[in-house]
Amino acid sequence: MAKYQKKDLLVMPDTNEKVEKFINYLMKDGKKNLARDIFNQTMEEIKNNGHNDPRSVWMKAIENASPKQMVKSKRIGGAVYQIPLDVPDNKQFFYSSKWILDAARSKKGKAMYESLAEEILVAYSNQGAAVQKKEESHRMADANEAYAYLAKYI
């Protein structure tokens, strides 16, 4: 007989992995309830701006800000090369979330949920700071395409 019994975990309705991961990225100093409240208020703000399904708007914004290629520095023979690499799916989500949150945090004078909703709506329309970072990442990868053969050393 097992010494410990498995406890049934409370599963919150309409919750998925990406939402929880985004809430973890949003969280500061271990205050998860505050991060959840900010996320829920952000979804309400998006809904108040005329979008019926705020989760799909959020997912489209994440997709629009996700980098497909990035460069990684590698020192080979005394020279440092910027080697373009494809970004895995989990890293794409990480970078897009990070860029959206950084852009929202940089805006002063508004509540976090308002600036986050604003940044999500801007990324949804394929504009804004997060999408610019993605495009800059793609430009760097395209400019250094000549060093793609060095990817085997990473």
C-alpha positions as CSV (number, residue, x, y, z in Angstrom):
1,M,0.0,0.0,0.0
2,A,1.3,3.5,-0.9
3,K,2.4,5.6,2.0
4,Y,1.0,8.8,0.4
5,Q,-2.3,9.0,-1.4
6,K,-2.6,11.1,-4.5
7,K,-4.7,14.2,-3.9
8,D,-7.2,15.2,-6.6
9,L,-5.9,18.5,-8.0
10,L,-8.5,21.2,-8.4
11,V,-8.7,22.0,-12.1
12,M,-9.9,25.4,-12.9
13,P,-12.4,25.5,-15.8
14,D,-11.2,27.0,-19.1
15,T,-7.5,26.9,-18.1
16,N,-4.8,25.7,-20.4
17,E,-1.1,25.3,-20.2
18,K,-0.2,28.4,-22.2
19,V,-2.4,30.7,-20.1
20,E,-0.8,29.3,-16.9
21,K,2.7,29.7,-18.4
22,F,1.9,33.3,-19.4
23,I,0.6,34.0,-15.8
24,N,3.9,32.6,-14.5
25,Y,5.8,35.0,-16.7
26,L,3.6,37.9,-15.6
27,M,4.1,37.0,-11.9
28,K,6.5,39.0,-9.8
29,D,7.9,38.0,-6.3
30,G,5.7,34.9,-6.2
31,K,2.4,36.7,-6.2
32,K,0.5,34.4,-8.5
33,N,-3.0,35.5,-7.4
34,L,-2.1,39.1,-8.3
35,A,-0.8,37.9,-11.7
36,R,-4.0,36.0,-12.3
37,D,-6.1,39.0,-11.4
38,I,-4.1,41.2,-13.8
39,F,-4.5,38.6,-16.6
40,N,-8.3,38.3,-16.0
41,Q,-8.7,42.1,-16.0
42,T,-6.7,42.2,-19.2
43,M,-9.1,39.8,-20.8
44,E,-12.0,41.9,-19.6
45,E,-10.4,45.0,-21.0
46,I,-9.9,43.3,-24.4
47,K,-13.6,42.2,-24.3
48,N,-14.6,45.8,-23.5
49,N,-12.7,46.9,-26.6
50,G,-15.1,45.0,-28.8
51,H,-13.6,41.6,-29.2
52,N,-15.9,38.7,-28.4
53,D,-13.2,36.1,-27.7
54,P,-10.3,37.7,-25.8
55,R,-8.4,34.4,-25.5
56,S,-8.2,34.0,-29.3
57,V,-7.0,37.7,-29.6
58,W,-4.3,36.9,-27.0
59,M,-3.2,33.7,-28.8
60,K,-3.1,35.6,-32.2
61,A,-1.0,38.3,-30.5
62,I,1.4,35.7,-29.2
63,E,1.6,34.1,-32.6
64,N,2.3,37.5,-34.3
65,A,5.1,38.3,-31.9
66,S,6.7,34.8,-32.0
67,P,10.2,34.7,-33.7
68,K,10.8,31.9,-36.1
69,Q,14.5,32.5,-36.4
70,M,17.1,34.1,-34.2
71,V,20.9,34.5,-34.2
72,K,23.2,33.0,-31.6
73,S,26.8,34.1,-31.1
74,K,29.5,31.4,-31.4
75,R,33.2,31.9,-31.2
76,I,35.0,29.8,-33.7
77,G,38.8,30.1,-34.3
78,G,39.1,33.5,-32.7
79,A,36.2,35.1,-34.6
80,V,32.6,35.5,-33.2
81,Y,29.9,34.6,-35.7
82,Q,26.2,35.3,-35.5
83,I,24.7,32.0,-36.5
84,P,21.0,31.9,-37.5
85,L,19.0,29.2,-35.9
86,D,15.3,28.1,-35.9
87,V,13.5,28.7,-32.7
88,P,11.7,25.8,-31.0
89,D,8.0,26.3,-30.2
90,N,8.4,26.6,-26.5
91,K,11.1,29.3,-26.9
92,Q,8.9,31.1,-29.4
93,F,6.2,31.3,-26.8
94,F,8.7,32.4,-24.2
95,Y,10.2,35.2,-26.3
96,S,6.8,36.6,-27.5
97,S,5.4,36.6,-24.0
98,K,8.6,38.2,-22.7
99,W,8.5,40.9,-25.3
100,I,4.8,41.7,-24.9
101,L,5.3,41.9,-21.1
102,D,8.4,44.1,-21.4
103,A,6.6,46.5,-23.7
104,A,3.6,46.6,-21.3
105,R,5.9,47.2,-18.3
106,S,7.7,50.0,-20.0
107,K,4.6,52.1,-20.3
108,K,4.2,54.3,-17.2
109,G,1.1,56.0,-15.9
110,K,-1.4,53.3,-16.5
111,A,-2.5,50.2,-14.6
112,M,-0.7,47.0,-15.7
113,Y,-3.8,45.4,-17.0
114,E,-4.6,48.4,-19.2
115,S,-1.1,48.6,-20.7
116,L,-1.0,44.8,-21.2
117,A,-4.3,44.8,-23.0
118,E,-3.1,47.7,-25.2
119,E,0.1,45.9,-26.0
120,I,-1.8,42.6,-26.8
121,L,-4.2,44.5,-29.1
122,V,-1.3,46.2,-30.9
123,A,0.4,42.8,-31.3
124,Y,-2.9,41.4,-32.5
125,S,-2.8,43.9,-35.4
126,N,0.8,43.0,-36.2
127,Q,2.3,46.2,-34.9
128,G,4.0,47.4,-31.7
129,A,7.3,46.8,-29.8
130,A,7.0,43.0,-29.6
131,V,6.4,42.6,-33.3
132,Q,9.3,45.0,-34.0
133,K,11.6,42.8,-31.9
134,K,10.5,39.8,-33.9
135,E,11.1,41.5,-37.2
136,E,14.6,42.7,-36.0
137,S,15.4,39.1,-35.0
138,H,14.4,37.9,-38.5
139,R,16.4,40.7,-40.1
140,M,19.5,39.7,-38.2
141,A,19.0,36.0,-39.1
142,D,18.6,36.9,-42.8
143,A,21.7,39.1,-42.8
144,N,23.8,36.3,-41.3
145,E,22.4,33.6,-43.5
146,A,25.9,33.0,-44.9
147,Y,27.0,31.5,-41.5
148,A,24.1,29.0,-41.4
149,Y,26.6,26.2,-42.2
150,L,28.2,26.8,-38.7
151,A,25.0,25.7,-36.9
152,K,26.5,22.2,-36.5
153,Y,29.0,23.7,-34.0
154,I,26.2,24.9,-31.6
